[in-house]
Each structure stands twice: as structure tokens, then as C-alpha cells.
Amino acid sequence: MRLATLLMYDGNPRTAADQVVALEKAGLDSVWVAEAYGFDSPTLMGYLAAKTETVKIGSGILNIYSRTPGALLQTAAGLDNVSGGRAILGLGVSGPQVIEGFHGVPYSKPMARTQEVVEIIRSGLKREPLSADGVFHLPLTKEDGAVTGLGKPLKLLTKPERDTIPIWIAALGPKNVEQTAEIADGWIPHLFHPERAHLVWGDALAAGNAKRQEGLAPLQVMAGGMVAIGEGPETKALLDFARPIFALYVGGMGAKGKNFYNDVARAYGYEKEAEEIQDLYLSGKKKEAEALIPTEWLEAANLVGPEPYVKERIAAFQEAGVTDLNITPVSDDPAATVAQVKEWVS
């Protein structure tokens, strides 16, 4: 297994990015930069490229609505150049509240859009003229809404560092996961429960892998959680730090009936808790919602406890097909934690 981490920052991403240098030396394989509706991801990724030497740098994730396929192509190629071939393009559909509320773009045809974006980027990296006639129309004609009708097929002006860049997709719904297993280099699930993941996505992954595009290597999977290694109840108590994140996603990341993370919680078997958590969270009772996150789920999705237990959790993630263990060290010395886990997964 490889080791990954999300760039975690509270107010000052530069400071967090500087800390990645120590994690890189400790054995970290990849760092991923979220965007949502905070700071843009590419700016921080470029900063990381300048500060690091070997760690791979991924977007975790760029949504496929707020940037055109051409802009996503430019970002991927630019980052790959400044990082010396270390870029990973993480993509996803995000959700209606962000796409329509923050970006003002209709949240339509997510799967068709994903398919075309991936195809256009892969074609563009090979410096083929951008062409599409589906969700996207390239070049845009007057029949499709062009003002001048002067558009023509254009290829990337500059030569990319590589003509292929790994494309990973964050997906949760069964059809989206099936598509990911068919067309993507990697899959990024969230709030991953290793022992129950097959109940939610097993059939979708099997169906997608059966149709996997020729030439693609086996699907890579990144999942994980907090890591804290230690004895006693004080270590286990650290799991409570994960409660606000779980409650935010299960309870507040989407409206009623339009929350993909709530759907996952239900599919894991937490139907009653998922409904109560959402009701509480949306009514402003966040602490009460956090208290209802099943401790069993927190323990399964994170790696918190004595050394033998953490090793058991690593094995569980590996058994569930995870190739890239995404860890968030909770310790006074995160680099030492990364080095220790790296020794166990190597």
C-alpha cells in the first residue's frame, strides 16, 4: 500500500503545505488538496510542487462543472509540468448545493459529463484537437449557441510533461462507481467502512471492472482516516475528533433526499441514525447530530488504538481493496506517525 494524506489547514494553507515537506521525507507517497468552496486547489498544488521533490500531488477534488474540459486539461498539464510529472487529477461531480449555489451552473447530466470530461482531457494530453458533440460541443457552432461561429478545433499549445496523467474520480452512487471502475485510473470513496464497503459498492465495482477500458491498469482505491497509535482510553477518545466531519457529511452535505453521504450511511446499515443525524443537523443541532454517529463506524473508518489494532485496521483496508491508505495523523509528531505507518504497509 501507498500512503496518502489530505492537505489539512485551518486558515493558513501555506503553513500546512510547508509541513508536507517533513511528511514527504517520512515516506508519504501522495498529498491531495481539496477545494469544495474554499481556496482553489490548483494554486495550493502549484505551491506544493515548488516545495516538494517526490510526493505525488493530487486534486481531491476538482468538480467537473465550474471549469470547462479545456481548463481542466490546462490545469492538469500545467501542474504536471511544474511538478516534474507528479500530478494526479482528482475529479468529481460535487453536489447540487455547491454547483448551483456557489458556481451558478446547472447540476445536470453528471455521468455523461464525467465521461466526456475524462475523454477530452485524455485526448488533449496527447495534443489532439479538442472535439466533442454531446454534453459539450467543441468547437462550438452557431447551431449550438456560438456568437461568431469562428471556433475551430484547437490542440494544447504547449507540450505536456506526460501524455497521460492519472485521473481519479470521487464517486459514491452505484452507477457513478460503476462508471469510475470502467473509465478511471483510481477511485476516491469517502467515509469508507472496509468491512461493509462491499455491501454498498461490490456489485458496482464488479460491473465496472468487467467493462474496464482497454489499456488501463487495475483500478486504484484511496480511503482511510485518522491515525493515532497508543494505549488507553485517552487514545480511543480521539475518535471524537472525527464526529464533526461525519456529521457534516451525513447530516449537512446536501438537502433531504439529495445527500449522497446520507445514502451511503443508510446502505451501511445505519438507516435510523442517518435520518436522525440529518434531521438534527439541518435544524442546527450539530452537537446532538455528532453524538449519534455510530462509534462502530468511527472505529472501522479510522485507525485509532494500540499498535496491534492499528495494524488490524490497515489489513482491513487492504483486504477491502484499498491501494492508497489516506491517513490523517493525530499526534505531536505527524512525520513520525507517517514513518511508522509506512514501515507497516511496506
Buried (B, 14 or more C-beta within 10 A) or exposed (E): BBBBBBBEBEEEBEEBBEBBBBBBBBBBBBBBBBBEBEEBBBEBBBBBBEBBEEBBBBBBBBBBBBBBBBEBBBBBBBBBBBBEEBBBBBBBBBBBBBBBEEBEEEBEEBBEBBBBBBBBBBBBBEBBEBBBEEBBBBBBEEEEEEEEEEBEEEEBEEEBBBEEBBBBBBBBBBEBBBBBBBBBBBBBBBBBBBEBBBEBBBEBBEBBBEEBEEEBEEBBBBBBBBBBBBEEEEBBEBBEBBBBBBBBBBBBBBEEEEBBBBBBBBBBBBEEBBBBBBBBBBEEBBEBBBEBBBEBBBBBBBBBBBEEBBBEBBBBBBEBBBBBBBBBBBBEEBBBBBBBBBEBBE
